[in-house]
Amino acid sequence: MSEIDPITLSVLSGRMEQIADEMDATLFRAAFNPIIAEAHDASHGLYHADSGDTLVQGKSGLPIFVGVMSFAVKAVIEKVAADGDLMDGDIFIFNDAHIGGTHLSDMRLVRPYFRDGELFCYLASVGHWHDVGGAVPGNYNPAATDVFQEAFVLPPVRLARAGEVNRDIIDILLRNTRLPQSAMGDLNGQLGALDLGVRRMDELLDEYGASTIVAALDALGHRAEALMRAELEAMPDGRWEALDYLDNDGITDEPLAIRVGLEINGDSMTLDFAGSAPQCAGPVNIALPTTVATAYVAIKHIFPGLPANAGVMRPIEVKVPEGSLLSAEFPSPTGGYTETILRMIDVIFSAFAKVAPDRVVANAYGTINALSIAGKRNNGQPWVMFSFYGGGHGGSLEGDGLNHGNAPISTATIPPMEILEAAYPVMFRQWALRPDSAGAGKHRGGLGAIYEIEVLEENGAEAFLFGERARFAPKGIVDGQDGAMNRFSYEQDDDWKVPPLASKMRGIKLRQGQAVRLETPGGGGYGKTEDRAAENVASDVARGFVDAERADQLYGTAWREISI
């Protein structure tokens, strides 16, 4: 079939999205570690048999994986081409971030799907494993200078051959983690998700036939490209730039520039990252696949009606200079990729705010504050509490930013306090909104949060932090003000301390009863402060979001005439 009617296309699009959604749900329910089970740091999708391009991705997985997993599938295609051998029931596994993007904690499984003896497409699963070795429990090592200090590196290898699992590979995986039971549970969950995907694809093709599904997949790619071109055609031509910084690379306390030039010409667009910092010693480098995928995530935020399909990126060129921290080469460390891609999204939003401010929000809090607290129980068993934390989102044309939201790189949720306290020997003294953290504006940013976490284990623990936005605040747009910066502190016998690198710290010794505290950034404001409605200011003061005297300084005193 060279053509397919719109109704059938819509039905098949929904059916294939449902397959990916079911794969997501299968892993979320089966995974052992809270980062997948509760935070949903995982994703599944269908990928082109020849190119590896994204065809369909589930709606519950992380958006950053939309583009990145395409590179993972391409890596498997290249391996197969070199080996000249692929069989039904083969499953490949790897975590090499320079090949497949993101970081070494994200374990990727790729499985070819065959129909009538012919390769039809690939199914893929990615999930953030709790611990994959390396120098720091949880793998966010802020002092890493190569990948080998972050985790063990697994290139694309066959986990299964014609349906027969290679136990030797599993033995290697389990020997290189502090938490083998968790790793085995997550692996089984991913294998189960792939099995489900094969069954659902069989059912779909039995019902509609392979030729109809091929036609639908082809049409979805062309439709995604046409929609993207139409969006760009409706915008003015021109070039706009934005610049922001990372605090440091965890090794040297010097800022690192992230710069973008946004150029629109008719129905095409270029994102040029010339002028960004060179590859650095520490782990805020990212590989080229991650950079391209991040550009896609930003575009999806700005044009939310676009489908999760590789066709969206056909009219968009992403230029990244060689030797940049956005195109880092192996074995440069990439463990803190989350912080760099968040800054990339910030600068893309800031550039778009100059041409289409109605489409973007001010900068969100801009860091996941990856915090690991680890130790040993009385029986000698290790425990590792790794989690990420929320902050304020930026204000927009439509209203105030979200208080205590999750990072805009993902649909993952912040693991609940009750789950973390039940699983690990810790207690949250505080889990609260952070007053006076929102960037002021006609529509203020969202509030950041305060987390204070006490160690209960009598053997004590060590803490490791990988964060950002402690030196450069989340930016407001359209004359909105910046949000509050990140603050991290930890309790010692003599007082509370702050780390020299502000947002990064390794090996903080904590005794039983001592705590760490995160005070996360608020979002940037949107629009002029004098345009904020007085009743909104009064409401913020009444709810404790902003101090009364600070409200006077930011917005004037008209709000005092309003009774809440």
Secondary structure, DSSP 8 states (H G I E B T S, - for coil): -----HHHHHHHHHHHHHHHHHHHHHHHHH-SSHHHHTT--EEEEEEETTT--EEEE-SSS-THHHHHHHHHHHHHHHHHHHHT---TT-EEEE--HHHHSS-TTEEEEEEEEEETTEEEEEEEEEEE-S---SSSTTS--TT-SSGGGT-----SEEEEETTEE-HHHHHHHHHT-S-HHHHHHHHHHHHHHHHHHHHHHHHHHHHH-HHHHHHHHHHHHHHHHHHHHHHHHTS--EEEEEEEEES--SSS---EEEEEEEEEETTEEEEE-TT--B--SSTT---HHHHHHHHHHHHHHHSTTS-SSGGGGTTEEEE--TTBTTS--TTS--TTHHHHHHHHHHHHHHHHTTT-GGG----------EEEEEEE-TTS-EEEEEE---B----BTTB---TTB--TT-------HHHHHHHSSEEEEEEEE-TT-S--SSB-----EEEEEEE--TT-EEEEEE---SSS----BTT-------EEEEE-SSSEE--TTSSEEEEEEE-TT-EEEEE------BS-GGGS-HHHHHHHHHTTSS-HHHHHHHH-SGGGGS--
